[in-house]
Amino acid sequence: MGFFDVLLPFLLIFAIVYGILEKTKLFEERHDINATIAFVIGMIVIGTSWVLGVLSGFLPWVGLLSVLFVSFLLLIGLFWGKAEEFSKSNLLRWGGTAVVLIAFIFVLPPLLGFNIFGTGTFGGMTTADWGALIAIFIVFGLILYIAKPKEGGKKEG
């Protein structure tokens, strides 16, 4: 049990729990309570070897998906520039975005070991693969829902 097996999962769990508690303001402005709860939950997670095993197998994929997501956003940014310009209609920009999206859809799955043109299961993915994919979309959806600014108010930062 080294640095990557204990400390990094603890810091990840601590940061996620603390961020959620701060964003939801469950305990108002009590940062000490938020930090204490996040610390305890992080310690419980690293005290359970089964959970650490799952995190150790899952976190490299999270890192890979994060790099791919940022790369995708950078490529989209080449065509769109600032976020305010995204609502403006321009055939060249939408075409470039479509090309990048199609490239990601057809190039990345084979690199990750998925046979999207295979036989047997739908798209070459097993039920467990589809479950994991759906779970990832749900988590990203929840993060976007929690992090979105409130209507009519200033964005917190």
N, C-alpha and C positions, 0 to 999 in steps of 0.2 A: 504494500500500500504506500504509494509515493505521492509526489506532488500532484500528478495528473489524476490519480485515483481518489484522493481525499480532498485536497485543498480547492482545486478548481470546481468540482461539483458543489462543494459547500458554498463557495463564492457565487456560483450561478444561482443556486436555490435562494441564498440570502438576498441577492440583488433582485431577483424576480419577485419574491414575497414582499420585500421592502418597497419596491416600486409599486406593486399593486396596492399595498396598504397606504402609501403616500398619495397615490392617484385617486383612490376611492374615498380618502379622508374618513376611514372607518372610526378612527380615534381622534378626529379633528386634527389639531396641529401638534399632537403629542409624538414627536419624532423618537423620543426615547422608548415609548411603548412599541412603536412600529419596529424599531431596531431590535428590541428584545424578542419580540415575537418572531421576526425573521431569523434571528440568531438561533432560537430554540428549534424552529422548524428545520433549519439547515443542519443543526447538530443531530436531530432525529434522523434525517435522511442519511447522513454519513455514518451513523451508528448502525444502519441496517445494510448488511453486506449484499443482500439480494438487490436492493434499490441501487446501490453503487454499481453493481454489475450491469444492470439495465442502463444506467446513465453512461457508464464507460463504453457500452456498445452503441449508444444512441448519439452521444455528443459529437463524435466525428462527423456523423451525417448532418447534424445541425450546422456545424462549421462549414461543411461543403455546400449545403443549401444556402447558407448566408452569403458565401462567396458568389455562388451562381446568381442569387437574387440581386446583389449589388452590381454584378457584371451586367445583368439584364437591364437594370435601371440606368447604368452608364450608357449602354448602347441605345436605349430609348431616349436618353438625354441628348444624344447626338442629333436626333431628329427634332426634338421638341424644345430644347433650351429650358426656359423658365417654366415653372408650373402654371403660371397664369396663361401661358400661350396654349396650354393643352386643350382648352375649350374651343379655340379657333379651328375652323375647318381648313385643311390643306391636304390635297390628294397626295402630294409627295411625302408629307410627314406620315400620313396614315399608311401609305404604301411601305415606307421604310419600317414602320412599327410592325406591320404584318409580316414582312420578311424576317425581322428579328425574332418575332414570336414563333413563326413556322420553323426557323432554324433551331430555336431552343427545343421545340417539341420533337423534331425529328433527329437532332444530333445528340442531345443529352441522354435520353433513355438508353441507347445502346452503350454509351460510355459508362453508364452506371450499372450495366449488367442486365437491363430489361430488354426483352425481345418484343418490341411493339408490333412486329409483323409476324410473330410466331403463331403456332397453332395450339389447340388445347383450351386454354383459358382466354378470356376476353383480353386482347391486347398483350398476351403473353404474361400477364400479371396474375398472381394467385389471389385468393380471397384475403390473405393476410396483407399482401401488398396494397390492395385496394383499401383495406381498413386503415392501414398506416397513412396512406395518401389522404383519405377523408379526415383522419385525425389531425394531420398537418394543416389542412385547409380550415378546419374548425378552430384550431389554436390561433392561426393567423387572423381569422375573422374576429375572434374574441379580442385579440390584441388591438386590432384596428377599431373595434367598437369601443373598447375602454379608453383608448388613446385619442379618440376624435374630440375636437374642441366643442364646447357647448354652444348651442344656437344663440346668437345675439350677444355673446360675451367675448371677452378677449381671450386669446389663446394663452394658456398657461405655459410657462417655460422655465 
